[in-house]
């Protein structure tokens, strides 16, 4: 920096200008300390490259995230140690009320009613303190323990808060206590810290858990949700999405219970074809919709019903969010059968008739913890998402215009007025869609690379409104909903069907959804 300043000092400036003038007049003698124009441009170019490389390597935004995560670890460790000291001197009843989640966010409501926090299992409640009291250590702060009574003196001057302390992204601390045991939770931002979550001994893959019983707190959002890096091309910031297809928690226990299969409509065997599992309860509620490996995916909903099916604070995944995920996972080497991006095929999950290279032939649909790894895709931040391709078709909402007419659908020009499955590489006219709305980033990739196909009305003129459905089910594309038309290679993260209306009720057993927030 000092040399750069010297370069542009007043005296050097005069010499440099003279050198530039001499250069422009073809003179070889630049004078003492002078520079040619080429030399100046060369230096500036080197400085620009060094600056760019420094920014890329250091990544200031990620450094800030890591710094906040480091502070979270230190703050929770200090609070945990203070609780250890307090627990030796006060009774279990003074550590907090059971089945209560104490929150570091301030609120005028003692039950945090103004914060739109994730739903809790039946019998549980939230607890909040006003802003003026939230950091107090005398038992009136967000942690209901009186640290001032510790005989050796309190190790805290005030209660710690998350560096962001906001509901946006779940960046706040929680505390749960029962029978003298406790658990503290926080959420990490950076990839390097999030990779450590599995080693904290707790039962959540998304929370950082410390305390004397790290399986004490109820499993709420974002348990079994995954953080997705945003993509400016789709106008998305980092967002959360269900790690699994939406399931239903019949007993209201949230994602921590063994979600079970139930049918939304009695007329549909919506879960496993031929399985007469009981219907969803008459008091079916969106807040019982969970992301869980257990249980069969929710089905039996129309698109318009799926729009209202996500739990409070979340929404049916948008096509922009779906494409953000797809563009991310396609660039992760271990999602490809050949171990490198573009080598072999992108894994496409559970699809009937697959030979096991790109996907596999599993149950219709499949569920549970012990799954074929081809059903899993990794994000660039290390997060995992299951059944994005195969298993169940998934409704997505198109942000700008929810529907597209048959006439505006992409054309392959091979048949007129007929719905057909086409390779992305066969499309000759995107028509009413932008290629970025539905295609992979590499224009040469098709079903051979595991991308899937597009089910569209080829060269149509109709005005019927059609919705977006992505990913395909375990049978690939089917003709008129009949399982006899098996087309395994049609499945993939980019697979899209444009043949259904918002309120179509036929064949609902193969259509599911997932939520984002």
Secondary structure as the mmCIF struct_conf table of DSSP 4:
data_model
#
loop_
_struct_conf.conf_type_id
_struct_conf.id
_struct_conf.beg_label_comp_id
_struct_conf.beg_label_asym_id
_struct_conf.beg_label_seq_id
_struct_conf.end_label_comp_id
_struct_conf.end_label_asym_id
_struct_conf.end_label_seq_id
HELX_RH_AL_P HELX_RH_AL_P1 UNK A 2 UNK A 7
TURN_TY1_P TURN_TY1_P1 UNK A 8 UNK A 8
BEND BEND1 UNK A 9 UNK A 9
HELX_RH_AL_P HELX_RH_AL_P2 UNK A 10 UNK A 24
TURN_TY1_P TURN_TY1_P2 UNK A 25 UNK A 26
BEND BEND2 UNK A 28 UNK A 28
TURN_TY1_P TURN_TY1_P3 UNK A 32 UNK A 33
HELX_RH_AL_P HELX_RH_AL_P3 UNK A 37 UNK A 58
HELX_RH_AL_P HELX_RH_AL_P4 UNK A 60 UNK A 87
TURN_TY1_P TURN_TY1_P4 UNK A 88 UNK A 89
BEND BEND3 UNK A 90 UNK A 90
HELX_RH_3T_P HELX_RH_3T_P1 UNK A 92 UNK A 95
TURN_TY1_P TURN_TY1_P5 UNK A 98 UNK A 99
STRN STRN1 UNK A 100 UNK A 106
BEND BEND4 UNK A 108 UNK A 109
TURN_TY1_P TURN_TY1_P6 UNK A 110 UNK A 111
TURN_TY1_P TURN_TY1_P7 UNK A 113 UNK A 114
BEND BEND5 UNK A 115 UNK A 115
HELX_LH_PP_P HELX_LH_PP_P1 UNK A 117 UNK A 121
TURN_TY1_P TURN_TY1_P8 UNK A 122 UNK A 123
STRN STRN2 UNK A 125 UNK A 129
TURN_TY1_P TURN_TY1_P9 UNK A 131 UNK A 135
BEND BEND6 UNK A 137 UNK A 137
STRN STRN3 UNK A 138 UNK A 138
BEND BEND7 UNK A 139 UNK A 143
STRN STRN4 UNK A 146 UNK A 146
HELX_RH_3T_P HELX_RH_3T_P2 UNK A 147 UNK A 149
TURN_TY1_P TURN_TY1_P10 UNK A 151 UNK A 152
BEND BEND8 UNK A 155 UNK A 155
BEND BEND9 UNK A 157 UNK A 158
BEND BEND10 UNK A 163 UNK A 164
STRN STRN5 UNK A 166 UNK A 166
TURN_TY1_P TURN_TY1_P11 UNK A 167 UNK A 170
STRN STRN6 UNK A 171 UNK A 171
BEND BEND11 UNK A 172 UNK A 172
STRN STRN7 UNK A 174 UNK A 178
TURN_TY1_P TURN_TY1_P12 UNK A 179 UNK A 180
STRN STRN8 UNK A 181 UNK A 186
BEND BEND12 UNK A 190 UNK A 190
HELX_RH_AL_P HELX_RH_AL_P5 UNK A 191 UNK A 194
TURN_TY1_P TURN_TY1_P13 UNK A 195 UNK A 196
HELX_RH_3T_P HELX_RH_3T_P3 UNK A 197 UNK A 199
BEND BEND13 UNK A 200 UNK A 201
BEND BEND14 UNK A 203 UNK A 203
BEND BEND15 UNK A 205 UNK A 207
STRN STRN9 UNK A 208 UNK A 211
BEND BEND16 UNK A 212 UNK A 212
TURN_TY1_P TURN_TY1_P14 UNK A 214 UNK A 215
BEND BEND17 UNK A 217 UNK A 217
TURN_TY1_P TURN_TY1_P15 UNK A 221 UNK A 224
STRN STRN10 UNK A 225 UNK A 228
STRN STRN11 UNK A 231 UNK A 231
HELX_RH_3T_P HELX_RH_3T_P4 UNK A 232 UNK A 234
TURN_TY1_P TURN_TY1_P16 UNK A 235 UNK A 235
STRN STRN12 UNK A 236 UNK A 236
BEND BEND18 UNK A 238 UNK A 238
STRN STRN13 UNK A 239 UNK A 242
BEND BEND19 UNK A 243 UNK A 244
STRN STRN14 UNK A 246 UNK A 248
TURN_TY1_P TURN_TY1_P17 UNK A 250 UNK A 251
BEND BEND20 UNK A 252 UNK A 252
HELX_RH_3T_P HELX_RH_3T_P5 UNK A 254 UNK A 256
BEND BEND21 UNK A 257 UNK A 257
STRN STRN15 UNK A 260 UNK A 260
STRN STRN16 UNK A 263 UNK A 263
BEND BEND22 UNK A 264 UNK A 265
TURN_TY1_P TURN_TY1_P18 UNK A 266 UNK A 267
BEND BEND23 UNK A 271 UNK A 272
TURN_TY1_P TURN_TY1_P19 UNK A 273 UNK A 274
HELX_LH_PP_P HELX_LH_PP_P2 UNK A 277 UNK A 278
STRN STRN17 UNK A 279 UNK A 279
HELX_LH_PP_P HELX_LH_PP_P3 UNK A 280 UNK A 281
TURN_TY1_P TURN_TY1_P20 UNK A 282 UNK A 283
HELX_RH_3T_P HELX_RH_3T_P6 UNK A 286 UNK A 288
STRN STRN18 UNK A 289 UNK A 291
BEND BEND24 UNK A 293 UNK A 295
HELX_LH_PP_P HELX_LH_PP_P4 UNK A 296 UNK A 298
HELX_RH_AL_P HELX_RH_AL_P6 UNK A 303 UNK A 307
TURN_TY1_P TURN_TY1_P21 UNK A 308 UNK A 308
BEND BEND25 UNK A 310 UNK A 310
HELX_LH_PP_P HELX_LH_PP_P5 UNK A 311 UNK A 311
TURN_TY1_P TURN_TY1_P22 UNK A 312 UNK A 313
STRN STRN19 UNK A 315 UNK A 316
HELX_LH_PP_P HELX_LH_PP_P6 UNK A 317 UNK A 317
STRN STRN20 UNK A 318 UNK A 318
HELX_RH_AL_P HELX_RH_AL_P7 UNK A 319 UNK A 329
TURN_TY1_P TURN_TY1_P23 UNK A 330 UNK A 331
HELX_RH_3T_P HELX_RH_3T_P7 UNK A 333 UNK A 335
STRN STRN21 UNK A 336 UNK A 336
TURN_TY1_P TURN_TY1_P24 UNK A 337 UNK A 338
BEND BEND26 UNK A 339 UNK A 340
TURN_TY1_P TURN_TY1_P25 UNK A 341 UNK A 342
BEND BEND27 UNK A 343 UNK A 344
STRN STRN22 UNK A 346 UNK A 346
STRN STRN23 UNK A 349 UNK A 350
TURN_TY1_P TURN_TY1_P26 UNK A 352 UNK A 353
BEND BEND28 UNK A 356 UNK A 358
STRN STRN24 UNK A 359 UNK A 360
BEND BEND29 UNK A 364 UNK A 365
BEND BEND30 UNK A 368 UNK A 370
HELX_RH_3T_P HELX_RH_3T_P8 UNK A 373 UNK A 375
STRN STRN25 UNK A 376 UNK A 378
TURN_TY1_P TURN_TY1_P27 UNK A 380 UNK A 381
BEND BEND31 UNK A 382 UNK A 382
STRN STRN26 UNK A 384 UNK A 386
BEND BEND32 UNK A 388 UNK A 392
STRN STRN27 UNK A 393 UNK A 396
STRN STRN28 UNK A 397 UNK A 397
BEND BEND33 UNK A 399 UNK A 400
BEND BEND34 UNK A 402 UNK A 402
STRN STRN29 UNK A 404 UNK A 405
BEND BEND35 UNK A 406 UNK A 406
TURN_TY1_P TURN_TY1_P28 UNK A 407 UNK A 408
BEND BEND36 UNK A 409 UNK A 409
STRN STRN30 UNK A 411 UNK A 411
BEND BEND37 UNK A 413 UNK A 417
STRN STRN31 UNK A 418 UNK A 422
HELX_RH_3T_P HELX_RH_3T_P9 UNK A 424 UNK A 426
BEND BEND38 UNK A 428 UNK A 428
STRN STRN32 UNK A 429 UNK A 429
TURN_TY1_P TURN_TY1_P29 UNK A 431 UNK A 432
BEND BEND39 UNK A 433 UNK A 433
HELX_RH_3T_P HELX_RH_3T_P10 UNK A 435 UNK A 437
TURN_TY1_P TURN_TY1_P30 UNK A 438 UNK A 438
BEND BEND40 UNK A 439 UNK A 439
BEND BEND41 UNK A 441 UNK A 442
TURN_TY1_P TURN_TY1_P31 UNK A 443 UNK A 444
HELX_RH_3T_P HELX_RH_3T_P11 UNK A 447 UNK A 449
TURN_TY1_P TURN_TY1_P32 UNK A 450 UNK A 450
STRN STRN33 UNK A 454 UNK A 458
TURN_TY1_P TURN_TY1_P33 UNK A 459 UNK A 459
STRN STRN34 UNK A 465 UNK A 466
STRN STRN35 UNK A 468 UNK A 470
BEND BEND42 UNK A 471 UNK A 471
STRN STRN36 UNK A 473 UNK A 473
TURN_TY1_P TURN_TY1_P34 UNK A 474 UNK A 475
STRN STRN37 UNK A 476 UNK A 476
BEND BEND43 UNK A 477 UNK A 477
STRN STRN38 UNK A 479 UNK A 479
TURN_TY1_P TURN_TY1_P35 UNK A 480 UNK A 481
STRN STRN39 UNK A 482 UNK A 482
TURN_TY1_P TURN_TY1_P36 UNK A 483 UNK A 484
BEND BEND44 UNK A 485 UNK A 485
STRN STRN40 UNK A 487 UNK A 487
HELX_RH_3T_P HELX_RH_3T_P12 UNK A 488 UNK A 490
BEND BEND45 UNK A 492 UNK A 492
TURN_TY1_P TURN_TY1_P37 UNK A 493 UNK A 494
STRN STRN41 UNK A 496 UNK A 497
TURN_TY1_P TURN_TY1_P38 UNK A 502 UNK A 503
TURN_TY1_P TURN_TY1_P39 UNK A 506 UNK A 507
HELX_RH_3T_P HELX_RH_3T_P13 UNK A 508 UNK A 510
STRN STRN42 UNK A 511 UNK A 512
STRN STRN43 UNK A 515 UNK A 516
#
